[in-house]
Each structure stands twice: as C-alpha cells, then as structure tokens.
Amino acid sequence: MTVTNVTRAVAIAIVGSSTVRGLQAPLGAELARHGFESDIRVGGFGGWALELLQDRAPVFEHDPDMTIVMLDASIVLDRLPDTWTARDVAVALDDVATTLERSVRSHAARRLTVVSTVPLPAAVLSMAIDLVSKAQIGAAWRRFNARLLDLAVADHSIVVLDADAVLTESGPLSDPRMASYAGVALGNEFMGACARQIGHLTRSRLGRASKALALDLDGTLWEGVLSEDGIEGVNLKHGLTGEAYSTFRRTLRQLASQGVMLAILSKNDEALVRRALIEHPDSDMSEGDFVAIRADWNPKPGNLVAMAADLGIGVESFVFVDDSESERGAMHSALPTLPIVAVDANEPALHVVSLLRDGWFTTSTITAEDTARTTRYRTELQRKTLRDAAQDVESYLTDLDTRVVVFEPQGVEIARIAQITQRTNQFNLTTLRMDERSVRTWIDDPHRAVVAVECADRFGDHGIVGALFVERSEKTTFVRNFALSCRVLARGVETALLAHVAQSEFQLGRTELIGWYAATPKNSATARLYPDHGFRPSGGDHRGLHGLGADSEEFVLAPADAPSVPPYVDIKER
C-alpha cells in the first residue's frame, strides 16, 4: 500500500538488469531542484528479479516510497541460444514479459513501482540479415513493451517510463565501450532524462503538481507587439513562424482539455487584448479559454499573486511562460520557487519543446473535476463578486446557498479521492498522500472509512472537493487525515463535515474523536482547525500507532463539545 507523508526525505530504491548507479546522482539532483531531500539506494548488479520478490533485500532496508526498475536488452538477449532466429527472440520476449508482469505486480502491492521499457538495440536488428526477420523482431519487441505499458493502465501503483520516447530527446542509449567494459548498458544522457521524468512524477505524488499556466502574449502566444502593431499587425498563423505559434497554441489547448488552466499575464491594455481575442481574423482562442486575464502595466509578480488570490489557489500552482528575460528575472526574484519557462520570440518552433521539457503538470489520472476546472474557477470569480458586494460575511454565505453531500466513494470516485490527497496542500492536516489502491484498501478495511464530500452552490457544482479518513476502535474514532480543496475554504464546508462525522460517530457509541495536525510549510491555515471546533489538546499519545511523527499535534473532542452544522450550509448523506 502506498501511503506517503511528505515530512521526511523521499526514500527511493533503484534496481536493474545492469549497472544502474548512474541514475542515483541525477535523480538526487532533480529531487533537490523540486525542494525534496532524498535517500536513494541502489541494488546489486543485475539483481532486479530476486530483489523485486524479496522485500527484505538490503536495497529496501530504508522502507522506500518508490522502487525504480531500469531494464536493458540483456534481460532478453541473455536468454537466446548461441545462434538464434526471430522466433527465438519472440519466445524470449514472451518469457521475460510474463516474469516481469508477475514480479512487478507483486512488488507494486507494497509501494509505487516505476519500470522502464526496453529499447530495441540497432545491433540486434543488424544481426538479422533478412528483412522479414527484422520486421518480426521489431514487431515482437514492440508487443513486449506494450505489455509493460499495459501494466500501468491496469494498476496505478505502477508507472512505466517509455524509454523510446525518452531517447528521442536524450540521445544515445549508451556507449558500447562502457556497456562492454563496465556493464553500463544505460548511459548518462539517458539516465539524466529518466531522472527528470521521475523527479516530476515524485513532485506530483507529493502534491506539487502545477495546475495553471500564466502566459505572456507578445512573442509567446503570437508574433508581434500588440500595443505597437495593433490587432491586425500581430501574426497568429501565417508563414513559418506563424505556424510555429499556431502549433504552440494548439498545445496549450491540448493541456487545457486535460484540466490545466490557462491565464494571460501581459504588459498590455486589457481592452485591446480582449478585442484581439475576439476580432483577430485568425484567432483560435477566445476569452473563455482563459480562467483569468491580467493585462496592464503593473509588475507581473504582483499581478500573478493577485490572480492566484482571486482564483483561490496558491501562487505555486502556476507555471509562468514569457519570452522576456527581464520579466522572467523579475518573477524569479519575487517568487524564487515558481516554475518559469523561457521561450524565445525569435525561435517559436522551440516554444512547445521548452514548455513540455519538464512535466510540470504530470498527474496519475485525469478526473471529471480536472476537465471542468477552468469553468469552475471562472465561476469562482463570480463568487468573489458576490462576496465583495455583500454587506458582511454572514450575508455572503447565506446568499451563496452552499449544499454539501457526504458519501463513501466508489468506482471512479476513488481516483479523485487519491488525487485530493496528492494535490491538496493548504488544507491537508497530516499530508497523508495516497494512491488509488491505498484508498480502496482503506475503504475495504472494516475498522476504517473514507468520508467524501461533494459541494455545490448557487453558481454551480464543485464536484468532489474533499475527504476525511477515519480509523475506529471500540470507543474512539481517529481522524487520520482531513483534506479539502482550497476552492471551498471559509464557506463552512469544513465545519459541516466535521460536525456530521462527529455527530455520526458519537451516535454509534464512540466517546471521543481524536485528530492530528502535522505542520508543513503550506498548511499553516489549518493549525487552528481542531481547537476552533471544540477539540482540546489530548492527554494521551496515539501518534505512533497511527503513523504520525512526534512533531504532530494531537487533539481530542468530547461529545459535549461537538460542533454544529452552520445554518448557511445544507448537508445530507447520499
């Protein structure tokens, strides 16, 4: 079961079919780039098969969060006779695939398992001199890799790195001399590119995946300077450079279709920008494609912070894209941890490569909430207008007409619950990060439960916005974690859910409710949640029994102190 707390170093084990120590240093560097300490250990030479089946192997002594399995062609070639045919290669590939399927699935039941596909060496094809055999080998090898990729489709505790895709950017798989003399079948460039992808995978699993793009316009989204050239003077698609800008915008739309929010952050006149999106004859994006537009002559860092506040998300959720070195420098100086993508107005053909080189938006799955994100956050701006116009907070919350439904998640809903634990940072009391399998296992445990919550109001449906994970003993209910989307904070949803759970548990005969707060750099807003809802510091200490560190705070709620559902929130069970 994959359950990870972000408060300690990320523990990783690397095993492989040859020397894989070359991944250790670049992976450590990538994790450090994302702000994570790491404890990376490497298995024995070629020991992957036994190590995956023996969880007590030395490489797993630090109880890793993730195992990385780096494979090369030797796992197939070592099974071939001295002279071989295309049929022999196909049989060996089938045998290896069956072994991998069994061992990887078994290992993934304990922790996240990342496996690389196996590139087909050109030398293998060259040793078959007839074209039919070459085709047969190529087809069999691709079926083998497809079987590996299918593992990740069926089990989200397995991630498969497509080595062929990595090689299109990293260069040679290896140096033949290093492979022959030192057993290094996977070279430094290839390992570095894999480390980059694994770094972003780790970032996503630990709740750091980005969800929004803040885009410059002139030299980024189109060719030309709108304020100088006018609407007709900017080029959106004509000529070689115009086609490159058009390709970049198409890439943005593809990202947006999967839940990445697009926003404009430009030194421009806002009215002119909005007119350009509507009136330019080649415009293929409208105002509706952007969750927000900030176009004025104020400093961009301040505008980005204000935009994030209006949307109710952390500024760290953005990736900033700009062709101006001075604008990028100003943004980095003001927000040093913000991901920044440099593009060159003179080389728009590289815009897509620059944006996608890093997997800032990598996520385990895409849910219905993701694809509706832009619409929902645009609606959030309407809520802000209502809030600003209200005479007081109570009037605003009453007019908002918040409706909450609590339920036990099932089927596709489980993916969304796992995603909430992985992505939510501001309202996440113990940062318990879980994948789909661990959520499902939690639900199936008769002594545990997941209480999920949907939310809607007068402006629309928020979808599934949070979950509360409980563990039960005979007289006590433990709130192991409580995570809630930041877009519904300060509306009484958290109070309504806590009140509902407390009242339900006390009616079942429990005499106390215990919860914890584990501080992180991002969840300080929840430090007072339990004290503000009737909980008192606990006289006992149940932290170790429930996987909490000594730095977490424990609180207890008695039935007489249980909170009530706010009058402006309507709550019911599904």
C-alpha positions in Angstrom: 0.0 0.0 0.0 1.4 3.4 -1.0 0.9 5.9 1.9 3.4 8.7 2.0 3.9 11.6 4.4 5.9 14.5 2.9 7.6 15.4 6.2 10.6 13.1 5.7 13.1 12.6 2.9 11.8 10.8 -0.2 13.1 7.2 0.0 13.8 5.5 -3.3 15.2 2.1 -4.3 16.8 1.5 -7.7 17.2 -2.0 -9.1 18.1 -3.0 -12.6 19.4 -5.6 -15.1 22.9 -4.0 -15.3 24.8 -1.2 -13.6 22.1 1.4 -12.6 24.1 3.6 -10.2 24.3 6.2 -12.9 20.7 7.2 -12.1 21.4 7.9 -8.4 23.2 11.3 -8.7 21.0 12.9 -11.4 17.8 11.8 -9.6 19.0 13.2 -6.4 19.7 16.5 -8.2 16.3 16.5 -9.8 14.6 15.9 -6.4 16.7 18.7 -4.9 15.6 21.0 -7.7 12.0 20.4 -6.6 12.8 21.0 -3.0 13.0 17.4 -1.8 15.6 15.8 0.3 16.2 12.2 -0.8 17.5 8.8 0.4 18.3 6.8 -2.7 19.8 3.3 -2.6 20.9 1.0 -5.4 20.5 -2.7 -5.6 23.1 -5.3 -6.7 24.3 -5.7 -10.3 21.6 -7.4 -12.3 19.7 -8.4 -9.2 16.3 -6.9 -10.1 14.4 -10.2 -10.5 15.2 -11.5 -7.0 15.1 -8.1 -5.3 11.6 -7.4 -6.5 10.3 -10.6 -4.9 12.3 -10.2 -1.6 11.2 -7.1 0.2 13.9 -7.8 2.9 16.7 -7.2 0.4 19.3 -4.6 1.5 18.1 -2.1 -1.1 14.7 -1.9 0.7 16.0 -1.5 4.2 15.1 2.2 4.3 11.4 1.3 3.5 11.3 3.2 0.2 8.3 5.1 -1.1 9.2 4.1 -4.6 11.1 1.4 -6.4 12.6 2.1 -9.8 13.3 -0.8 -12.2 15.7 0.1 -15.0 15.9 -2.5 -17.7 18.0 -3.1 -20.8 18.1 -5.6 -23.6 20.3 -8.0 -21.7 17.2 -9.4 -20.0 16.1 -10.8 -23.4 19.5 -11.4 -25.1 20.8 -13.5 -22.2 18.0 -16.0 -22.9 18.9 -16.6 -26.5 21.0 -19.5 -27.8 24.4 -19.0 -29.3 22.8 -18.6 -32.7 19.2 -17.6 -32.9 16.2 -16.8 -35.1 13.4 -14.2 -34.9 11.3 -16.9 -33.4 13.8 -17.4 -30.6 13.7 -13.7 -29.8 9.9 -13.7 -29.7 9.8 -16.6 -27.3 12.4 -15.0 -25.0 10.5 -11.7 -25.0 7.3 -13.5 -24.1 9.0 -15.3 -21.2 10.5 -12.1 -19.8 7.2 -10.3 -20.1 5.5 -13.0 -18.1 8.1 -12.8 -15.4 8.0 -9.0 -15.3 4.2 -8.9 -15.1 4.2 -11.3 -12.1 7.1 -9.7 -10.2 6.2 -6.0 -10.8 2.5 -6.5 -9.9 3.6 -8.3 -6.7 6.0 -5.5 -5.7 3.6 -2.7 -6.6 1.2 -4.1 -3.9 3.8 -2.7 -1.4 4.9 0.6 -3.0 4.9 2.7 -6.1 6.9 0.9 -8.8 8.4 2.6 -11.8 9.6 0.4 -14.7 11.3 1.3 -17.9 10.5 -0.2 -21.2 13.4 -1.8 -23.1 14.7 -0.1 -26.2 15.5 -2.4 -29.2 19.2 -2.1 -29.9 20.1 -1.5 -33.5 22.7 -4.2 -33.3 20.1 -6.8 -32.7 18.3 -5.9 -35.9 21.6 -5.7 -37.8 22.4 -9.3 -36.8 19.3 -10.5 -38.6 20.2 -10.0 -42.3 16.9 -10.7 -43.9 14.2 -8.1 -43.9 11.4 -10.4 -42.8 13.3 -11.4 -39.7 14.0 -7.7 -38.9 10.3 -7.0 -39.2 9.4 -10.0 -37.0 11.9 -9.0 -34.3 10.7 -5.4 -34.4 7.0 -6.4 -34.0 7.7 -8.8 -31.2 9.8 -6.3 -29.3 7.1 -3.7 -29.5 4.5 -6.2 -28.3 6.8 -6.8 -25.3 7.0 -3.1 -24.4 3.2 -2.8 -25.0 2.7 -5.5 -22.3 4.8 -3.4 -19.9 2.9 -0.2 -20.7 -0.4 -2.1 -20.1 0.7 -2.8 -16.5 0.4 1.0 -15.8 -3.0 1.1 -17.5 -4.4 -1.6 -15.2 -2.6 -0.7 -11.9 -2.0 2.9 -10.9 0.6 1.8 -8.4 2.8 1.0 -11.5 4.3 3.7 -13.7 6.1 2.8 -16.9 8.7 5.0 -18.4 8.6 4.8 -22.2 12.3 4.5 -23.0 11.7 5.1 -26.7 10.1 8.5 -26.0 13.0 9.4 -23.7 15.5 8.5 -26.3 14.0 11.0 -28.8 15.4 13.8 -26.6 18.3 12.2 -24.7 20.5 11.0 -27.5 22.3 7.6 -27.5 21.1 4.8 -25.1 24.7 4.0 -24.1 28.3 4.0 -25.1 29.2 0.5 -26.5 32.6 0.7 -24.7 31.0 1.4 -21.3 28.4 -1.3 -21.9 31.1 -3.9 -22.7 33.9 -2.9 -20.3 31.9 -1.7 -17.3 28.4 -3.2 -17.6 26.8 0.2 -18.0 24.1 -0.6 -20.5 22.2 2.7 -19.9 24.3 5.8 -20.4 24.5 9.1 -18.6 22.3 11.1 -21.0 19.6 8.5 -21.0 19.7 8.2 -17.2 19.6 12.0 -16.8 16.5 12.2 -19.0 14.8 9.4 -17.0 15.7 11.2 -13.7 14.0 14.4 -15.0 10.8 12.4 -15.6 11.0 10.6 -12.3 11.5 13.9 -10.5 8.3 15.3 -11.8 6.5 12.0 -11.0 7.7 12.4 -7.4 6.7 16.1 -7.4 3.2 15.1 -8.5 2.8 12.3 -6.0 3.8 14.6 -3.1 1.2 17.2 -4.0 3.4 19.7 -6.0 1.9 19.2 -9.5 1.1 22.5 -11.2 -2.4 23.2 -12.4 -2.2 26.6 -14.2 -0.2 28.4 -16.9 0.4 32.1 -16.7 1.2 33.2 -20.3 2.7 36.3 -21.8 1.3 37.3 -25.2 3.7 39.2 -27.4 6.4 36.8 -28.5 4.8 34.0 -26.6 1.3 33.4 -27.8 1.7 35.3 -31.1 4.3 37.1 -33.2 4.5 40.9 -32.8 3.7 43.5 -30.2 0.0 44.2 -29.9 0.3 47.7 -28.4 2.6 48.8 -31.3 1.4 46.7 -34.2 -2.3 46.7 -33.5 -4.7 43.8 -33.8 -4.2 43.3 -37.5 -0.4 43.6 -37.1 0.2 40.5 -34.9 0.7 37.3 -36.7 -1.1 34.2 -35.4 -0.5 31.6 -38.1 1.0 32.9 -41.3 4.4 31.9 -42.6 6.8 29.5 -40.9 7.0 31.5 -37.7 3.2 32.0 -37.6 2.7 28.3 -38.0 5.0 27.7 -35.0 2.9 30.0 -32.8 -0.2 28.2 -34.0 1.3 24.9 -33.0 2.1 26.3 -29.6 -1.5 27.5 -29.0 -2.8 24.1 -30.1 -0.5 22.5 -27.5 -2.0 24.9 -24.9 -5.5 23.8 -25.9 -4.5 20.2 -25.5 -3.2 20.8 -22.0 -6.4 22.8 -21.1 -8.6 19.9 -22.3 -7.0 17.8 -19.5 -7.5 20.3 -16.8 -4.6 22.8 -17.0 -5.9 26.3 -16.5 -4.7 28.9 -18.9 -4.3 32.6 -17.8 -3.0 35.7 -19.6 -0.3 37.8 -17.8 0.7 40.5 -20.1 2.1 44.1 -20.2 -0.7 45.3 -22.4 -4.0 47.2 -22.5 -6.7 44.7 -21.3 -9.4 46.1 -23.5 -7.2 45.7 -26.5 -6.2 42.2 -25.5 -9.8 41.1 -25.2 -10.6 42.7 -28.6 -7.7 40.9 -30.2 -9.0 37.5 -29.0 -12.4 38.3 -30.4 -11.7 40.3 -33.5 -8.5 39.0 -35.0 -9.4 37.0 -38.1 -7.0 34.2 -37.3 -7.9 34.0 -33.6 -8.3 30.4 -32.5 -8.6 31.1 -28.7 -11.3 33.1 -27.0 -11.7 34.8 -23.6 -13.5 31.6 -22.5 -10.3 29.6 -22.9 -8.6 31.6 -20.1 -9.5 31.3 -16.5 -8.3 34.9 -15.9 -6.8 37.8 -17.9 -4.4 40.3 -16.3 -3.2 42.8 -18.9 -1.9 46.1 -17.6 1.4 47.9 -17.0 1.9 46.8 -13.4 4.7 44.4 -12.4 3.9 40.8 -13.3 4.8 39.2 -10.0 2.2 41.3 -8.1 -0.4 40.6 -10.8 0.2 36.9 -10.5 -0.1 36.9 -6.8 -3.4 38.9 -7.1 -4.6 36.5 -9.8 -3.9 33.5 -7.6 -5.8 35.1 -4.7 -8.8 35.9 -6.9 -9.0 32.2 -8.0 -8.4 30.9 -4.5 -5.3 28.9 -5.4 -1.7 29.1 -4.3 0.6 31.0 -6.5 2.9 27.9 -6.5 0.2 26.2 -8.6 1.2 28.3 -11.6 3.9 27.9 -14.3 5.0 31.2 -15.8 5.9 31.4 -19.5 7.5 34.5 -21.0 9.9 35.5 -23.8 11.4 38.4 -21.9 14.5 37.8 -19.9 13.9 40.8 -17.7 10.3 39.7 -16.9 11.5 36.2 -16.1 14.2 37.6 -13.9 11.7 39.9 -12.0 9.4 36.9 -11.5 12.2 34.7 -10.2 13.4 37.4 -7.9 9.9 37.9 -6.4 8.8 34.3 -6.4 12.0 32.1 -6.4 10.3 28.7 -6.2 7.8 29.4 -9.1 8.4 27.3 -12.2 9.4 29.5 -15.1 9.6 28.5 -18.7 11.8 30.6 -21.0 10.7 30.9 -24.7 12.4 32.8 -27.5 10.3 35.1 -29.7 12.9 34.6 -32.5 12.6 30.8 -32.3 8.9 30.0 -31.8 9.4 26.5 -33.1 11.0 25.7 -29.8 8.1 27.0 -27.7 6.5 23.6 -27.4 9.7 21.8 -26.6 10.5 24.4 -23.9 7.1 24.1 -22.3 6.9 20.3 -22.3 10.5 19.5 -21.5 9.5 19.5 -17.8 6.4 17.5 -16.8 5.1 20.3 -14.6 1.5 19.0 -15.0 2.2 15.3 -14.6 -0.7 13.6 -12.7 -1.6 10.0 -12.0 -5.1 10.2 -13.6 -7.4 12.8 -15.1 -10.8 13.1 -13.4 -14.1 14.8 -14.4 -13.2 17.6 -11.9 -9.9 18.2 -13.8 -11.6 18.6 -17.2 -14.1 21.1 -15.7 -11.5 23.1 -13.8 -11.4 26.2 -16.0 -15.2 26.6 -16.0 -15.3 26.1 -12.2 -12.6 28.6 -11.5 -14.1 31.2 -13.8 -17.3 30.6 -11.8 -15.2 31.2 -8.7 -14.6 34.8 -9.9 -18.4 35.3 -9.9 -18.5 34.1 -6.2 -15.8 36.7 -5.5 -18.0 39.4 -7.0 -20.9 38.3 -4.7 -18.5 38.3 -1.7 -17.2 41.8 -2.5 -20.8 43.1 -2.8 -22.1 41.5 0.4 -22.5 43.7 3.5 -21.0 41.1 5.7 -19.6 37.5 5.7 -22.8 36.0 7.1 -24.9 37.6 4.3 -22.5 36.4 1.7 -22.5 32.8 3.0 -26.3 32.8 3.2 -26.7 34.1 -0.3 -24.2 31.6 -1.6 -26.6 28.7 -0.7 -23.9 26.1 -0.1 -25.1 22.4 -0.4 -22.9 19.5 0.8 -23.3 15.8 0.3 -21.3 13.2 2.2 -20.8 9.7 1.0 -18.4 6.7 0.7 -16.6 6.9 -2.6 -16.9 4.1 -5.1 -15.6 3.2 -8.6 -14.2 6.2 -10.5 -14.7 8.4 -7.5 -11.7 6.7 -5.8 -9.3 8.2 -8.3 -10.5 11.7 -7.4 -10.0 11.0 -3.6 -6.5 9.8 -4.2 -5.9 12.9 -6.3 -7.1 15.2 -3.5 -4.6 13.6 -1.0 -1.8 14.1 -3.5 -2.5 17.6 -4.7 -4.0 19.4 -1.7 -1.5 21.3 0.4 -3.2 24.2 2.1 -6.0 22.3 3.8 -4.3 18.9 4.4 -3.9 18.3 8.1 -1.4 15.4 8.0 -0.4 15.3 4.3 -1.2 11.6 4.0 -0.5 11.0 0.3 -2.4 8.0 -1.1 -2.8 6.3 -4.4 -6.0 4.6 -5.7 -5.0 1.2 -4.3 -4.4 2.6 -0.8 -7.7 4.5 -0.8 -9.5 1.3 -1.9 -7.7 -0.7 0.8 -8.7 1.8 3.4 -12.4 1.6 2.4 -12.3 -2.2 2.4 -10.9 -2.3 6.0 -13.9 -2.8 8.4 -12.1 -0.6 11.0 -11.6 2.3 8.7 -13.7 4.6 6.5 -13.4 7.4 3.9 -16.0 10.1 4.2 -16.0 12.0 0.9 -17.7 15.3 0.3 -19.3 17.0 -2.7 -20.2 20.6 -2.8 -22.4 22.9 -4.9 -23.8 26.4 -4.5 -25.9 28.9 -6.4 -23.3 29.3 -9.1 -22.7 25.7 -9.9 -21.3 22.3 -8.8 -17.8 22.0 -7.3 -17.8 18.2 -7.6 -15.8 16.1 -5.1 -13.8 18.6 -3.0 -12.5 16.7 0.0 -12.3 13.6 2.2 -11.9 12.7 5.8 -10.1 9.4 6.6 -11.1 7.7 9.9 -10.0 4.7 11.9 -12.2 3.2 14.6 -11.5 1.4 17.9 -14.3 0.3 20.3 -14.7 3.7 21.9 -12.6 6.1 19.8 -12.7 7.4 16.3 -9.4 8.7 14.9 -9.3 11.3 12.1 -6.1 10.2 10.4 -6.3 12.9 7.8 -8.7 15.6 6.5 -8.0 17.2 3.1 -10.2 19.8 1.4 -9.9 21.7 -1.8 -8.9 25.3 -1.3 -11.7 26.5 -3.6 -14.3 25.8 -0.9 -12.5 27.0 2.1 -14.1 29.5 4.5 -17.6 28.7 3.5 -18.5 26.4 6.4 -17.8 23.2 4.4 -15.1 22.0 6.8 -17.3 22.8 9.8 -20.3 21.0 8.3 -18.2 17.9 7.5 -16.5 17.7 11.0 -19.9 18.2 12.7 -21.5 15.5 10.6 -18.7 13.0 11.3 -18.6 13.8 15.0 -22.3 13.5 15.5 -22.4 10.2 13.5 -19.6 8.7 15.4 -21.0 9.7 18.8 -24.4 8.3 17.9 -22.6 4.9 17.2 -21.4 4.9 20.8 -17.9 6.3 20.5 -16.9 8.5 23.4 -14.2 10.6 21.8 -12.9 11.8 18.4 -9.1 12.2 18.0 -7.4 14.2 15.2 -3.9 15.4 14.4 -2.2 18.4 12.8 1.2 17.9 11.3 2.6 21.3 10.2 4.1 21.8 6.8 5.3 24.9 5.0 1.9 25.2 3.3 -0.8 24.1 5.7 -0.5 26.7 8.4 -4.0 27.9 7.7 -5.3 24.6 9.3 -3.3 24.9 12.5 -6.4 26.1 14.5 -9.0 23.9 12.8 -9.4 21.5 15.7 -9.1 24.0 18.6 -11.7 26.2 16.8 -14.1 23.3 16.5 -14.2 22.2 20.2 -11.2 19.9 20.3 -8.7 20.2 23.2 -5.0 19.1 23.3 -5.0 15.4 24.0 -3.6 14.0 27.3 -2.7 10.7 25.6 -0.4 10.0 22.7 -1.7 7.8 19.8 0.6 9.2 17.1 3.0 6.3 16.8 0.2 3.7 16.4 -1.3 5.7 13.5 1.9 6.6 11.7 2.2 10.2 12.8 5.5 11.8 13.7 6.5 13.2 17.1 6.2 16.7 15.7 2.4 16.4 15.1 -0.1 17.8 17.5 -2.9 15.5 18.9 -6.4 16.8 19.8 -9.5 15.2 21.3 -13.2 16.1 21.0 -15.8 15.1 23.6 -19.5 14.7 22.7 -20.5 17.7 24.7 -18.1 19.9 22.6 -19.1 18.7 19.2 -19.6 21.5 16.6 -22.9 22.1 14.8 -23.5 22.4 11.1 -23.6 26.1 10.1 -27.1 27.4 9.3 -26.0 28.5 5.9 -24.8 25.0 4.8 -27.3 22.3 3.8 -25.7 18.8 4.4 -27.1 15.4 3.7 -25.9 11.8 3.0 -26.0 10.3 -0.4 
